[in-house]
Each structure stands twice: as C-alpha cells, then as structure tokens.
Amino acid sequence: MTYMPFDANESRPIRDIAYEQLKHAIISGDIPAGSRIVETAYADKLHISRTPLREALRKLERDGLVEYVLHRGVVVRAFTIHDIDEILTIRNAMMMLILPSIVENVTPEAIEKLKSILAEMDVAQERADAEALAPLNRTFHSTMEHLSDKRRILSVIDSQEEYIIRFAAVSIASIVRRSNAHQEHHEMVKFLEERDLEGLKELMHRHLEESKATCLAAVSQNRIK
C-alpha cells in the first residue's frame, strides 16, 4: 500500500489521518488479518511520530480491527461472521430510520439521477458483470441515503461504507444471480416517485435483509480474504 503524505495545511489531528489510512488498509486487505503492526515501522511509513500512531491504534482497537496480543504486540484481527452480521445489521437499521426523511426530501431531479444510475445497472445486470455492478449498486444506495437530512444517522451509515464495499465484493456475484434484487431497485424508485413511504419501507426491509443473508452465505463459503 502507498501511504498518502500528510498535508501541512490539513486541519485534522495527525492521529485521525493515521487512523483513517490504517483503517482503509485493514478493511481493504492491504494489511492482512494476522499481520503485526510494528510501531516503529508504521511510524516511518506514515512519516509521523509514535505518539499519534499509538492513539490511532487505540481507536482501531476500539473498532475491533486490531488487538493487543501477548508477546506479539498489535495484530490485525480477522473478520468473523458475527462482525459482518453486526455491521450489516447496524447499516440496515440506520437505513430504515432515514426512509421517512428520504421520501419527504426526494425531488424530480433526484429521481432522474437514480433512474440514470439504474440504466447503467440494467446493462451490468444484463451482462452479469459483477465487477461493474458492485460500485453502481453502492452509488444507487448512497444517492438514495443522502436524500435524507438526518446528518447524524448518515454519519453512522457513512462510517460503515468501507466495510459494506468490501463485504459486497465477496457477495456481488450471488447478488447478480438474484435478479429480483435488481428489480427491487426499480420498485424503490417507483415508490419514491409516488411518495409511498409504507410501500418503500416494506420493500426496503425485505431487500436489505435478503442482501444481508446473501452476503453472510457467500462469506461463509468463501471467507473474507
């Protein structure tokens, strides 16, 4: 992994920037599960002192991404099925909470943007192109999510984004085969156009729970690598 140099004009604390870079590297698999994070080595890689690095590592430990192991030091934890289930459960619950705000704030322009994304998804689905469909799927859901004005809830959803992207990469081939999942995206837009909150709630709950089940089944078979 190439670590981004620290910008002298960056206003955020160095520990926060180090935390974000290490979090991304762990979630993406650039730093694999079981790897030791040696303070001196990573402080040199990030061009920072060991104090902000230690603070970043403590935050990663609270996230459950690293753990302190006797005689080994800081080690990257492997994702468990329980971890993945919990992360997806949080995301799904937060999504359901913001649906009323999404319906209230949707505009004709937003509908057209969602339809434009769907048109690209249609092509990827027709071609069974999982590599193209995965980012489009996240763009569709993220665009819908950010119609909400519930900023605190959105910050929780956004904090899970990297996890969701990685887990989706494992399960997207199964999602491509589940063609009704893609059709549900069209139905979501229809409910938004009609401002049918109850219809959207019922559909979204089913869609999210089935997507979670698909992801967990795929991970159980393939494991996160």
C-alpha positions as CSV (number, residue, x, y, z in Angstrom):
1,M,0.0,0.0,0.0
2,T,1.2,3.6,-0.8
3,Y,0.5,5.9,2.2
4,M,-0.6,9.4,1.4
5,P,1.8,12.1,2.7
6,F,0.5,14.4,5.3
7,D,-0.6,17.8,4.1
8,A,0.9,20.6,6.1
9,N,-2.4,22.6,5.6
10,E,-4.5,19.7,6.9
11,S,-6.5,20.9,9.9
12,R,-7.4,17.4,11.3
13,P,-5.2,15.9,14.0
14,I,-2.4,13.6,12.7
15,R,-3.8,10.7,14.8
16,D,-7.1,10.9,12.9
17,I,-5.4,10.9,9.5
18,A,-3.3,8.0,10.5
19,Y,-6.4,6.2,11.8
20,E,-8.2,6.6,8.5
21,Q,-5.2,5.4,6.4
22,L,-4.7,2.3,8.6
23,K,-8.4,1.6,8.8
24,H,-8.7,1.7,5.0
25,A,-5.6,-0.5,4.6
26,I,-7.0,-3.1,7.0
27,I,-10.6,-3.2,5.6
28,S,-9.3,-3.4,2.0
29,G,-7.0,-6.2,2.9
30,D,-3.8,-4.3,2.1
31,I,-2.8,-5.1,5.7
32,P,-4.0,-8.8,6.0
33,A,-5.5,-10.3,9.1
34,G,-2.8,-11.7,11.4
35,S,-0.3,-9.0,10.4
36,R,1.7,-7.3,13.2
37,I,1.7,-3.5,13.2
38,V,5.1,-2.6,14.5
39,E,5.0,0.9,15.8
40,T,8.5,2.0,14.6
41,A,7.9,0.6,11.1
42,Y,4.5,2.2,10.6
43,A,5.5,5.5,12.1
44,D,8.3,5.6,9.5
45,K,5.9,4.6,6.7
46,L,3.4,7.3,7.7
47,H,6.2,9.9,8.4
48,I,4.8,10.6,11.9
49,S,5.9,10.1,15.5
50,R,4.9,7.1,17.5
51,T,2.5,9.1,19.8
52,P,-0.2,9.8,17.2
53,L,0.3,6.3,15.8
54,R,-0.4,4.8,19.2
55,E,-3.6,7.0,19.5
56,A,-4.7,5.8,16.1
57,L,-4.1,2.1,17.1
58,R,-6.1,2.5,20.3
59,K,-9.0,3.8,18.1
60,L,-8.6,0.8,15.8
61,E,-8.7,-1.5,18.8
62,R,-12.0,0.1,19.9
63,D,-13.3,-0.6,16.4
64,G,-12.3,-4.2,16.7
65,L,-9.9,-4.0,13.8
66,V,-6.7,-4.7,15.8
67,E,-6.0,-6.4,19.1
68,Y,-3.0,-6.5,21.5
69,V,-1.6,-10.0,21.7
70,L,0.9,-11.0,24.4
71,H,4.4,-11.3,23.1
72,R,3.3,-10.2,19.6
73,G,2.0,-6.6,20.1
74,V,-0.6,-5.1,17.8
75,V,-2.1,-7.6,15.4
76,V,-4.8,-7.1,12.8
77,R,-8.0,-9.1,13.6
78,A,-9.8,-11.3,11.1
79,F,-13.4,-10.5,10.4
80,T,-15.8,-13.0,11.8
81,I,-19.3,-13.9,10.7
82,H,-20.5,-12.2,13.9
83,D,-18.6,-9.0,12.9
84,I,-20.1,-8.9,9.5
85,D,-23.6,-9.7,10.7
86,E,-23.4,-6.8,13.3
87,I,-22.1,-4.3,10.8
88,L,-24.8,-5.1,8.2
89,T,-27.5,-5.1,11.0
90,I,-26.4,-1.6,12.0
91,R,-26.4,-0.3,8.4
92,N,-29.9,-1.8,7.8
93,A,-31.4,-0.4,10.9
94,M,-30.0,3.1,10.2
95,M,-31.3,2.9,6.6
96,M,-34.8,2.1,7.8
97,L,-34.7,5.1,10.2
98,I,-34.0,7.6,7.4
99,L,-36.6,6.4,4.9
100,P,-39.3,9.0,6.0
101,S,-36.8,11.8,5.5
102,I,-35.8,10.4,2.1
103,V,-39.4,10.3,0.9
104,E,-40.0,13.8,2.3
105,N,-37.0,15.3,0.6
106,V,-37.0,13.5,-2.8
107,T,-37.1,15.8,-5.8
108,P,-37.7,15.2,-9.5
109,E,-34.0,15.8,-10.1
110,A,-33.1,13.1,-7.6
111,I,-35.5,10.7,-9.3
112,E,-33.8,11.3,-12.6
113,K,-30.4,10.8,-11.1
114,L,-31.5,7.5,-9.6
115,K,-33.0,6.4,-12.9
116,S,-29.8,7.3,-14.7
117,I,-27.8,5.0,-12.3
118,L,-30.4,2.3,-12.8
119,A,-29.9,2.5,-16.6
120,E,-26.2,1.7,-16.1
121,M,-27.1,-1.1,-13.6
122,D,-29.5,-2.6,-16.2
123,V,-26.7,-3.0,-18.6
124,A,-24.4,-4.6,-16.0
125,Q,-27.1,-6.9,-14.8
126,E,-27.9,-8.0,-18.3
127,R,-24.2,-8.8,-18.9
128,A,-23.9,-10.4,-15.4
129,D,-21.0,-8.1,-14.9
130,A,-20.5,-8.2,-11.2
131,E,-17.4,-6.0,-11.3
132,A,-19.4,-3.2,-12.9
133,L,-22.5,-3.8,-10.8
134,A,-20.9,-3.6,-7.4
135,P,-19.9,0.1,-7.4
136,L,-23.1,1.1,-9.2
137,N,-25.1,-0.7,-6.5
138,R,-23.3,1.3,-3.8
139,T,-23.8,4.5,-5.8
140,F,-27.5,3.9,-6.1
141,H,-28.0,3.2,-2.4
142,S,-25.7,6.0,-1.3
143,T,-27.5,8.5,-3.6
144,M,-30.8,7.5,-2.0
145,E,-29.4,7.6,1.5
146,H,-28.1,11.1,1.1
147,L,-31.5,12.5,0.2
148,S,-32.1,12.3,3.9
149,D,-31.3,15.3,6.1
150,K,-30.6,13.2,9.2
151,R,-26.9,14.1,9.3
152,R,-26.0,12.1,12.5
153,I,-27.6,8.9,11.2
154,L,-25.9,9.4,7.8
155,S,-22.5,9.8,9.6
156,V,-23.1,6.4,11.1
157,I,-24.0,4.9,7.8
158,D,-21.0,6.5,6.1
159,S,-18.7,5.2,8.8
160,Q,-19.6,1.7,7.7
161,E,-19.1,2.4,4.0
162,E,-15.7,0.8,3.6
163,Y,-16.9,-2.4,5.3
164,I,-20.0,-2.6,3.1
165,I,-17.9,-2.2,-0.1
166,R,-15.6,-5.0,1.0
167,F,-18.3,-7.4,2.0
168,A,-20.3,-6.6,-1.2
169,A,-17.2,-7.5,-3.2
170,V,-17.4,-11.0,-1.7
171,S,-21.1,-11.5,-2.4
172,I,-21.9,-9.5,-5.5
173,A,-21.7,-12.5,-7.8
174,S,-24.5,-14.0,-5.9
175,I,-26.4,-10.8,-6.0
176,V,-26.1,-10.7,-9.8
177,R,-27.7,-14.1,-9.9
178,R,-30.5,-12.9,-7.7
179,S,-32.1,-10.8,-10.4
180,N,-35.1,-9.9,-8.3
181,A,-32.7,-7.8,-6.2
182,H,-32.0,-5.6,-9.1
183,Q,-35.8,-5.4,-10.0
184,E,-36.3,-4.2,-6.4
185,H,-34.2,-1.1,-7.2
186,H,-36.7,-0.1,-9.9
187,E,-39.5,-0.6,-7.5
188,M,-37.8,1.6,-4.9
189,V,-37.7,4.5,-7.4
190,K,-41.3,3.9,-8.2
191,F,-42.3,4.2,-4.5
192,L,-40.2,7.3,-4.2
193,E,-41.9,8.9,-7.2
194,E,-45.3,8.1,-5.6
195,R,-44.0,9.1,-2.1
196,D,-45.3,5.8,-0.9
197,L,-43.5,5.5,2.4
198,E,-45.2,2.3,3.6
199,G,-44.6,0.6,0.3
200,L,-40.9,1.7,0.4
201,K,-40.5,0.5,4.0
202,E,-41.8,-2.9,3.3
203,L,-39.7,-3.3,0.1
204,M,-36.5,-1.9,1.7
205,H,-36.7,-4.1,4.8
206,R,-37.0,-7.2,2.6
207,H,-34.3,-6.0,0.2
208,L,-31.8,-5.2,2.9
209,E,-32.4,-8.4,4.9
210,E,-32.1,-10.6,1.8
211,S,-28.9,-8.8,0.8
212,K,-27.5,-9.4,4.3
213,A,-28.4,-13.1,4.1
214,T,-26.8,-13.4,0.7
215,C,-23.6,-11.7,1.9
216,L,-23.4,-13.8,5.0
217,A,-23.9,-17.0,3.0
218,A,-21.2,-16.0,0.4
219,V,-18.8,-15.1,3.2
220,S,-19.4,-18.4,5.0
221,Q,-18.5,-20.2,1.8
222,N,-15.6,-18.1,0.6
223,R,-14.4,-16.2,3.7
224,I,-13.0,-12.7,3.6
225,K,-9.6,-12.6,2.1
